[in-house]
Amino acid sequence: MIEVNNLHKYFHDKKGKNTVKALDGLSFTAKDGEITGILGPNGAGKTTCLRTLYGLLSADEGFVTIDGITVTEKPLAARAKLGIFPDKFGLYERLTAYEQIDYFASLHGLSGKTKKDAIAQVIDDLDLGKLAHRKTVGFSQGQRMKVTLAQALVHQPQNFVLDEPTRGLDVMSTRILREHLAKFKAKGHCILFSSHVMQEVAALCDRVIIVANGKLAAQGTPQELCDLAGEANLEDAFVKLIGTDEGVAA
Ligand SMILES: Nc1ncnc2c1ncn2[C@@H]1O[C@H](COP(=O)(O)OP(=O)(O)OP(=O)(O)O)[C@@H](O)[C@H]1O
C-alpha cells in the first residue's frame, strides 16, 4: 500500500525569484489488490509526486509511506518494496536480457540461489525464455518493454509504480502491459500509474486520483467520478471536475 500524505513541493529558480508550486498538499492512498491511476493535465504535479514517492525528490512538507515505511526515513527499505517502471526504457544493448535482469536483481541486494530463482521466476512469468540470452540490441518495442518490466519486478515488490507506462508503446505492447498489470493486481499487489489517457484509466483503474494544480481535485472509481460530476463518461466528468481537458488524451 502506498500512502501519500500532505505533500508540498516548490521549485525555485537559481536566483530564487520564480517559485513554482508543484505539489500543494496532495494526499491519497493506493491500496493492495487495486490499480490506482493518477490523472491530471500537463503540469498538474503527477511526475513530481511519483519522483517524491521513489525518493528521488524530497518534499518540502508531507511524506510518503510504502507498506508503512516512510520513504525519507528508510529509503532503501521502502525501495525494496517498490518496482519502478520508468517512462523511458534505458536498456544496455550490449547485455543480454538475462544480464540486464541480473544486474537489477543485484542492485536490489539479491544474490546466489535466491537471485537465480528470482530471475528464473520473472523470465517465466513474462514468457521471456526464448529471448533471455540474446543481446537486447535490435529488440522490438514489445520485447524491450518486457525486459524493462522484468527489471522492475525481479525482486517481487509488493508495490508497482509506472509513469505514463503506455506512452510510445504500440497496441500489442500496450495490451501485453495491461495483461500483466491485471495479473499483478489479481495477486494482491498495489499498482499506481500516471496517465494522460482517459480510456486507459477508465478501462484499467479501480480508483482514479484526479490531480490539478498539485492538489487532489477528486477521487473515486470511474463510476463514482461520473456520478459526482453528473456525467456519463469519465472524460466529461474530468472536464467538469477540474475545468479543463488540456493535456489529457481521449
Ligand atoms: N525540476 C523542476 N524545476 C522547476 N520546475 C519544475 C521541475 N519539475 C517540475 N516542475 C514544475 O512543477 C509543475 C509540476 O510538474 P510535473 O512534471 O510534476 O507535472 P505533470 O503532471 O507530470 O505534467 P506532465 O503531464 O506535463 O508531465 C510544473 O509547473 C513544472 O513546470
The ligand as a MOL file (V3000), in Angstrom:
LIG
                    3D

  0  0  0     0  0            999 V3000
M  V30 BEGIN CTAB
M  V30 COUNTS 31 33 0 0 0
M  V30 BEGIN ATOM
M  V30 1 N 12.9110 20.3230 -11.8010 0
M  V30 2 C 11.9820 21.2570 -11.9250 0
M  V30 3 N 12.3250 22.5790 -11.8630 0
M  V30 4 C 11.3750 23.5370 -11.9610 0
M  V30 5 N 10.0660 23.2900 -12.1100 0
M  V30 6 C 9.6650 22.0120 -12.1800 0
M  V30 7 C 10.6030 20.9330 -12.0910 0
M  V30 8 N 9.9110 19.7570 -12.1830 0
M  V30 9 C 8.6110 20.0960 -12.3250 0
M  V30 10 N 8.4670 21.4530 -12.3220 0
M  V30 11 C 7.2020 22.1910 -12.4340 0
M  V30 12 O 6.3020 21.6500 -11.4860 0
M  V30 13 C 4.9860 21.5730 -12.0290 0
M  V30 14 C 4.5070 20.1210 -11.9760 0
M  V30 15 O 5.2690 19.3870 -12.9430 0
M  V30 16 P 5.1150 17.8080 -13.1500 0
M  V30 17 O 6.1480 17.4000 -14.1390 0
M  V30 18 O 5.0920 17.1440 -11.8390 0
M  V30 19 O 3.6640 17.7230 -13.7830 0
M  V30 20 P 2.9560 16.5270 -14.5730 0
M  V30 21 O 1.5770 16.4640 -14.0390 0
M  V30 22 O 3.7750 15.3070 -14.5110 0
M  V30 23 O 2.9380 17.1220 -16.0330 0
M  V30 24 P 3.0330 16.4030 -17.4630 0
M  V30 25 O 1.7510 15.6430 -17.5920 0
M  V30 26 O 3.0940 17.5710 -18.3860 0
M  V30 27 O 4.2470 15.5490 -17.4830 0
M  V30 28 C 5.0740 22.1550 -13.4320 0
M  V30 29 O 4.7080 23.5170 -13.3630 0
M  V30 30 C 6.5360 22.0040 -13.7820 0
M  V30 31 O 6.9470 23.0050 -14.7030 0
M  V30 END ATOM
M  V30 BEGIN BOND
M  V30 1 1 1 2
M  V30 2 1 2 3
M  V30 3 2 2 7
M  V30 4 2 3 4
M  V30 5 1 4 5
M  V30 6 2 5 6
M  V30 7 1 6 7
M  V30 8 1 6 10
M  V30 9 1 7 8
M  V30 10 2 8 9
M  V30 11 1 9 10
M  V30 12 1 10 11
M  V30 13 1 11 12
M  V30 14 1 11 30
M  V30 15 1 12 13
M  V30 16 1 13 14
M  V30 17 1 13 28
M  V30 18 1 14 15
M  V30 19 1 15 16
M  V30 20 2 16 17
M  V30 21 1 16 18
M  V30 22 1 16 19
M  V30 23 1 19 20
M  V30 24 2 20 21
M  V30 25 1 20 22
M  V30 26 1 20 23
M  V30 27 1 23 24
M  V30 28 2 24 25
M  V30 29 1 24 26
M  V30 30 1 24 27
M  V30 31 1 28 29
M  V30 32 1 28 30
M  V30 33 1 30 31
M  V30 END BOND
M  V30 END CTAB
M  END
